[in-house]
Amino acid sequence: MISEDIKKQLREKYICTGCWGNDTFAEMLKKISEQYGTKIAAKDEQMEISFRQWNELAEQYAVFFYQEGLREGDKVVLQFPNSVMFLIICFAMFKLGVVPVLALPAHREHEISAFIEKTNAKAYIVPKRHLGYDYTEKQCQILLVNGGHYCMEENQMQLVELIENLERKMAL
């Protein structure tokens, strides 16, 4: 285990060398989006986005999640594969001050319900399908059964439309 003295020395060293700052992830994304603008930030099999698009889309999703009732300090189970959508949604949460509880794509009902119960998550965000597995059917029910947690199922069409609009923009 690292002693507090060593932790303090390392922290000071990293701050002095500029490797460690006080910016949040949301602030860092805003700064690098201004600095690198149209340069490619991320790419997967479905789409690629620039730093500016990443920041703008994260802002749009943050507004959507806010309208759906998520607030600073809320916890949300986020179960996405490594993808551009994961980056956008995760950074939307950072912009809102929402705490993402990251779940692996391989986690199933047992693990997800435990994450929700232990963290008192307000929402569960998941792709409809990944590698042939339909996530939404069973696990959205878990949220409804475990103490009436908020489930985006009712407003899923808005989220689907937001994602479809994003996919259309990326195809242009």
N, C-alpha and C positions, 0 to 999 in steps of 0.2 A: 504494500500500500504506500502511496506517495504521501509524504508529510506535508503539512500545511505550509511550512517554510519553502519547500521545493515548489509547491504549486504557486505560491506568491512570486517566487523568483522567475519561474517560467512565464507567468502571466505578464509580469513587468517587461521581460525580455521581448515577448511577442507584441506587446503594445508599443514598445520603443522602436521595434523594427517595422511597424506598420502592418504586421500580420494579423493583429487582433484589434478590432475597433469596437465601437459601441452601437453600430448600426444594427437594426433588426434585419431579418431576411427580406422583409417587404421593402425596407429602405435601400438595402443593397440592390435588389432587383430594379428599383426605380433609377438608381444611380447608373447601373451598368446599362440599362435600356437607353438612357440619355447618352452614354459614352459610346456604345456599340450599335445603337439604332437598328439598322437593317441587316446587320451581320447575323448569320444563322446561329441561334442559341441552342436549338434542340431539333432532333429529327428521329422519327420512328417509321415503321412500315406504312402508317396511315398519312402522316403529315410532317411538315417542318415549319418551324416558326422562328422569326427573328426575335432579338431581345425586346424591341419595341412592341411587337405583337404579343409576346409573352406577358409583358407588363400590362398592356391594354386589356388582354383577355382575362388576366387575373383580376383586374379591376372590375370588369363586367360580371364575372362570377361572384366576386365579393358582394357586389350590389344585389345580385340574385339571392345569394345565401342570406344576406341581411333582410331582404324582403320576405324571405321564408321564415324568419324568426331567429336565426343564429346571431349570437352576440359575443362580445369579447369575454373570454374565459370559458365559454361553452366547449365541451369536448365532442369530437365527431370521429367515429370510426371510419377510416378511409382505407378501402381495400381495392387497390388498383395495381395492375402490372406496371413495370417500368415503361413509361410512355409519356408523350407530350401532354396528354390529358392529365396524367398524374401531376406533372409539374404545374400546370395551370391551376388545377383545383387545390393543390397543396398550398401554392402561393396565394391563392384567393383567401384561404383560411388564415395564413400569416397576416395578410393585409387587414383582416377583420379582428385579429387577436384571438381567433379560435384555435384551440389546441387539437391538432390532428393526432389521432391514435392510429398508428400505422399497422395494418394487418397485411399479411402475405396473401397472394392470390390462392395459395394452397389451403389456407384456413377455411374451415367449414363451420357449420352451425354451432358446434360445441365451443370452439375457440371464440367465435364472434360473439356469442351470447355471454361468454365470460368477460370479454373486453367491455361489452356494453354494461354489464352488471358492475364490474369493478370500478369503471371510470364514470359511471352514470352519464354515458354519452347521450347527447340530445338528438343526434342523427347518425345515420349509417349511409355512406355514399359508396357506391360500387358500380362497376360497368354492368350492363345487362347480361352480357356473355363474355367469357374469356376462355379460349382453348376448348370450346364445346360445352363448358359448364354454365348453366343458367343460375346466376347468383340471386337475382331479384325475387324469384318466387318464394323460396323457403325463408331466406334471411330477412326479408322485409317483415314477414310474419313474426319473427323473433322480436323485433323492435316493438311490435304492437302487443305482444304477450308479456314481455318483461316490464311491467309497471307503466305501460302507456307511453313509452319513449316516442319522441317525434320521429315520424317516418316520412320520407319524401315521396312515398308512393302516390299520395293524392295529387301532388304537383309534379309528378314525374314527367308529364307531357311538356311542361315548361322547360324542365331540365333537358329533355330529349330534343326539344326545339332549339334550345341554346347550343347543344352539341351539334345538331344538324346544321345550324347556321355557321358554326365554326368550321365544320367539315366542308361546307360549300365555299366559304372564304378561302380555305386552304387549297381547294381544287382549282381556283382561278389562277 
